Amino acid sequence: MWPSYETASSIYDKANTALLLGLIIGIIATSLIVWMGKVKEEYLKLDVANANVQAADANERTANIEKHNLELQTTLERERSARLKLEAQIAPRSLATAQREALDKALSSAPKPLTVKLILLGDQEARMYGEQILSILQGAKIQVNINEAGIYAPPPYNIQITLQTNSAKSLSIKNAFEKANIPATFSFDNTGQFDAQILVGLKPIQ
């Protein structure tokens, strides 16, 4: 069989290493963009302040300076909006209080017993998000089997829920996540002894 086991293992390890390096480089680049965005914002603020001083010294240039100020303010708002968007993208996911309460209420009233296989990745952000969901599942008396998955190749994103085919109990889990407005993708398959399988994937960078 080609390739050999050793070659396949080597390629798999190198691919995982490349994937990790890519993620690290992406995080560093995004952080630099956010940082430099803040620096640019401070320089733009200084430009606005200097323009205002010049307006007081030269009345004949007031109209041009006001136009310049408006352009600077527009640029400043555009830079701030872009920075806030980037900060939101790299911030770790977290369930809002309303989402927690809605998910707990829906799962607590679901038919029991309910058994779920919860897959947690090695990624820190995904794991922390998954632990929030785990806490709610356990609080709602759901039987949870935790699976430590490490790293997937290719990596999965968002919450992916596989439901047992033709199972009303399994559908109650889908309904609970939808009522709580928690983003997730759903599919149906044979989940064996479990009513559902929940995989908490990586946060997508848009």
N, C-alpha and C positions, 0 to 999 in steps of 0.2 A: 504493500500500500504506500502511496506517495501523498504528502511527504511523510517522512519517518516521525515517530513519536517525539524524538529529541528535537527535530527541526520544527515540528508543530508547537512544541512547548516553548522553544526559543522565540519563534515568531509571536506567539501569544504573549509572552512576557514583555517583548519589545513593544508590541502594540499597546499593552496596558501602560507601559512607561511613557510612550509617546502621548497617550490620552491624558495621563496625569500632568505631563509637562504642558500640554496644550491648555488644560484647565487652569493651571497655575499662571501661565503667561496671560491668559484672558483676564484673570482676576487682577493681576498686577497692572495690565494696560488700562483696565476700567478704573482702578483706583487712581492711577496717574491722571486720567482724564478728569475725574471728579476733583482731584487736588488742583490741577492747573486751571480748571474752570473757576474754582474759588479765587485763585490768584488773579485771573483775568477780571473777575468781578470786582475785586478790590481796586485794580488799576482803573477800571471804568468809572468806579465811584470817585476816584481822585480826579479823573478827567472832567467829570460833571462839576465837581467842586471848583476846579480851576477855571472852567468856563464861566461859572457864575461870578467869580471875582473879576474876570476880564469884562463882563457885561457892565459891572458898576463903573469901570474906568473909561469905557468908551460907549456912549449912548448911541453913536451912529452905527455901531456894530451889533446893537441889541437884537435886531431881527435875525441876523445870520447866526448869532450865538444861540438864540432860542431854537432855531432850526437844528443847530448842531446838538444842543441838549436833548431835543426830542429824539434825534437819531441815536444818541448815546443811551438814552433811557430805553428805547426800543431794543437796542442791542443788549443792554443789561438784562432786560426781562427775558429776552430770548436765551441768553446764556444761563440765567437762573433756572428757567424752565427746563432746559436741557440737563443741567446739573441735577435738579431734583428728580428728573426722570431716571437718570443713571443711578442715583442713590437708592431710588425705590427698587430698581432692578437688581442691585447687588445686596440689598437688605435681606436678611433671612426671613423666610415665611413664618407667619404666626397666626394662629386662629384667634379671631376677635371674640370678645366675651359673648356676643350674641350668637356667634357660630358654635361656640362651645356649648352654650345652654340649649340651643336648638338641636344639636346632634345628640347630646345626652338625653334630652327629653324624648326624642324620636326612638332612640335605641332602647331606652328603658321600657318603653311601652311596646316594643317589638315582641313577637312570639318567641318563647324560650323552649328549650335551650338553643343558643346560637353559637356556633363555633367558627372562628376566623383564623386564617393563616396570615400573619403580618410579616412582610418582608422588609427589612431595614438594610439600607446600603451603608457602605463605609464612609460615604461623604458626610461631613459633620453637619452641614445645613439640613440635608435630607433626613439625617438621623434625628436631629432635634425636633424637626417637624413631625416625624413619625412617632416620636415619644409623646408628643401632645395628643395625637390621635389614640395611641395606646392607652394613655391615662383615661380618656373618655370611654373607650371600649371596656376597660376593666371596671370603671365606675358604674357602667350600665349593666354589669353582670354578664358580659360577653366572654365566652371562653376563648382565650387568645393563645395561639401557638406562634412564638417569635422565631423567625428565621434570619440569621445573620448572613447577608448575601455578599458583603464586600463590594467588589467592583464588577459591573456588567460591561460587556463590550458587544454591540454599541450600548452606550448608557441610556437608560430609560428616563423619561421626564414626566413630571406631574404625578398625581396619584392615579394608579391604574388598578381598577377593581374588576376581578373576574368573578362572576356570579354562577352559582350552580344552575344548570339548565332545568327549567320547569319546577322551580322551587319558590313557593310563596314566602318562606322565611328568608331566602336569599334576596328576594326583591325588597324586603323591609330594610335591608342595609342600603340598597340603592336609594330608596325613598328618603332615608334618614340623611344621607349626604346631600341630596337635592334640596331637602327642606332647610338644611343648614347653610345652603349656598356655598358649599365647599367644592372648588373645581376638581373634577375627576372624570376619567374616561371609563366606560363600562363595556364589558364583553361577557359572553356566556360560553361556558364550557363545563366539562366534568371536573369538578374540584375535589373529587374523592370524598374523604370524611369531613371536609369543611363545607360550611354554607357559602363561604366566599373567601377569596384570596385578595389581600390588599397589599400592593407594592407602592411604597412611597419613593418616587423617583426624584431626580435632580430638579432644581428650580430652573425653568427655561429662561435664557437670556434673550430678550426680544430686541 
